[in-house]
Amino acid sequence: MSTRPRLVLIDGSSYLFRAFHALPPLTNAAGEPTGALFGVVNMLRSTLKERPEYAAFVGDAPGPTFRDALYPAYKANRAPTPPDLLAQVQPMFEIVGALGFPILCVPGVEADDVIGTLAVQAERLGIDVTISTGDKDFAQLVSPHVRLVNTMTNTVTDVDGVLAKFGVPPERIVDFLALTGDAIDNVPGVEKCGPKTAARWLTEYGSLDGVIGRAAEVGGKIGENLRKALAQLPLSRELVTIKTDVALDQGPDSLLLRDRDVDALRVLYRRYEFNAALKELDAASGADAASAVSGLLPVPTQPVIAEGAAVPGDYELVLEPARFEHWLQQLRAAPLIAFDTETTSIDPMRAEIVGLSFAVESGRAAYVPLGHDYPGAPVQLDRTAVLAALKPLLEDPDKPKLGQHAKYDINVLAGAGIAVRGVTEDTMLESYVLNSTASRHDMDTLAKRHLGYTTIHYEDVCGKGAKQIPFSQVDLDGATRYAAEDADVTLRLHEALRPRLAADARLEAIYRDIEMPLVPVLARMEQRGVLVDVPALRLQSQQLARRMQELTGQAHDLAGHVFSLDSPKQLQAVLFDELKLAAVLKTPTGQPSTNEEALEAIAHEHALPRLILEYRGLAKLRSTYTEKLAEIVNPRTGRVHTSYHQATAATGRLSSADPNLQNIPVRTEEGRRIRQAFVAPEGWRIVAADYSQIELRIMAHLSGDAGLLAAFHGDQDIHRATAPRSSPCRSPTSTRASAARPRRSTSV
């Protein structure tokens, strides 16, 4: 671009969604999701380093737009906003404002239209425009003085870039989008008309009007589809056309960057643990980072309990019968017992007890080792005698007990012949009920969040990776510090969390009447497990393998040579270099994507993408189910034992893992055959029961909402009828489900 002044227009929705889906699901110490925020902050910092003369962060205003009036189904297929994404919207705008960016949200139109209007006005004023986005619709605005920048992939699209990417120049992008349609925005196009077909038609006939006028000349099935779509093509064109005449209160030359609010940024960066951004901020302001933030408290999100909570406790190693008897007396007299088990496995159905820890008052706990077997390990109390002495206490339903994820310990002790009863409290569930949108409820995270206490981690005593040792090999001093701390910190957490639950009658009722009574029920379900027909799974696995070999041979025939169907790099070369198929989607590094969405987008152009999709589907079935299920059958019970997680979904739903029994496919013949491998013993039957959208039906009844009631009475697709529209200024929605991904708290 030239030396003319420059305006950067930031597509807020694009920034937020792309950051959310591209980055790991990060959290801060308070458990707040920060992944999307991290991505947005980094992109905005990069923009500021370029020092543009003008800039604006543009979002969607709440409420309907003119496109909703034109086409009520516009964007109606979007899924509800993932809670972790929704939680980051308001913090995003706080950071954007503190960085000095003007924020624009104009009612009645979309952010695209505001950006389009400013771009056209700026070009007339002699200002070069950079639109920072990942949305292909903006290609229609590209001109010699307007370009697109995808900050996530660091790619720039100018006039030549539009032609190279889409096969048509910027002035034909609207016609191109009308023909292909837009599944994300639910804009109808011509069925089976992909990018190559649309570009070919526009090259041959000149414009959408030219295509419409000569539709009778287009032969084959695609011609029939074109003629069926003729009536709605003008509407599709109107829906995808970005307005460039929106009435705005300010012009592009008034969008000057303001001075940063350094104090506000420090607080926000500290809260969300953006340490690199904080360091950069302090360096730029000429202040020492340590002194600059002294006395400034992060935004409080969780209370810290009484003074002394972060002080290590007094822990006893119990090796003598007299000391064990002393602790038995303490446990019998205590109003509440915090207990924990140390084992040989994270699978409670295979775990053997290595030791037990107990606490009856904050700051004091004991560890009773039973199975440490490293060379030179001291003699420990007799396992059978200890468990026999604890059995009446642990099985007494009138003796209140407390655990952190107590279901695991209940199952471990069940394997040792102890049917634990009287578990009345669980700190994991206390945390979950208080804040169901927090991504972590493990003890280490909760101790840091609520007590300001850094616990000893498992890796601290057992090591990491290939050098990790089993807990039975940990020396007793280290094991005592780790195990007794577990019981002690669990009790401290309970003392911090329990009063907060008691202060809210509704949360107290959920915890006391729903979550806690469910613990023993789920424990029994996990212990019972499910019977599977292993020979049937083995047979199906062999059949899947044969079908995958057939598909591999067919793929090699289509490509004209041998290549690995499991190699994205080799598949890229075959699809896009040799067969010259359109690269509809790109990876973050700018390479043609070969993921499922990308292959679906080009499946109509060639037989190979569809074949690859079938191959991958069969490979997933085989690796996830027919092979894995047979391998994880418990040799002692002959059954598969899943784990049901209570503290995962913000909605209160249970989830299943190791294996995930909620995700076994049902729509394909192969998936149904996998389900048939779940069998009942002789004389028993398997009964499946399910409610149809029970939560939504209850909500419709309680709220009396006319739209919901009409949708159910009319037997409509409730999600299509009620799906909210996307917006960073309102509630953003995503076309992709929020996958249950591993969480990690990090500093960025």
Secondary structure, DSSP 4 states (H G I P E B T S, - for coil): --SS-EEEEEEHHHHHHHHHHHS--EE-TT--B-HHHHHHHHHHHHHHHT--SEEEEEEEEEEEEHHHHH-TTTTTTPBPPPHHHHTTHHHHHHHHHHTT--EEEEEES-HHHHHHHHHHHHHHTT-EEEEE---GGGGGG-BTTEEEEETTTTEEE-HHHHHHHHSS-GGGHHHHHHHH-BTTTTB---TT--HHHHHHHHHHHSSHHHHHHTGGG--HHHHHHHHHHTTTHHHHHHHHPPPS----SS-GGG-BPPPP-HHHHHHHHHHTT-HHHHHHHHHHHT--HHHHHTTPPPPP-S---STTTTS--EEEE--SHHHHHHHHHHHHH-SSEEEEEEES-SSTTT--EEEEEEEEETTEEEEEES---STTPPP---HHHHHHHHHHHHH-TTS-EEESSHHHHHHHHHHTT-----EEEEHHHHHHHH-TT-S---HHHHIIIII---PPPHHHHH-SGGG---GGGS-HHHHHHHHHHHHHHHHHHHHHHHHHHHT-HHHHHIIIIIIHHHHHHHHHHHHH-EEE-HHHHHHHHHHHHHHHHHHHHHHHHHHTS---TT-HHHHHIIIIIIS-----SB-TTSPBP-SHHHHHHHTTT-HHHHHHHHHHHHHHHIIIIITHHHHT--TTTSEE--EEESSS-TTS--EEESS-TT----SSHHHHHHHHTEE--TT--------SSHHHHHHHHHH--HHHHHHHHTT--HHHHHPPPP-SSS---BSS----PPPEE---
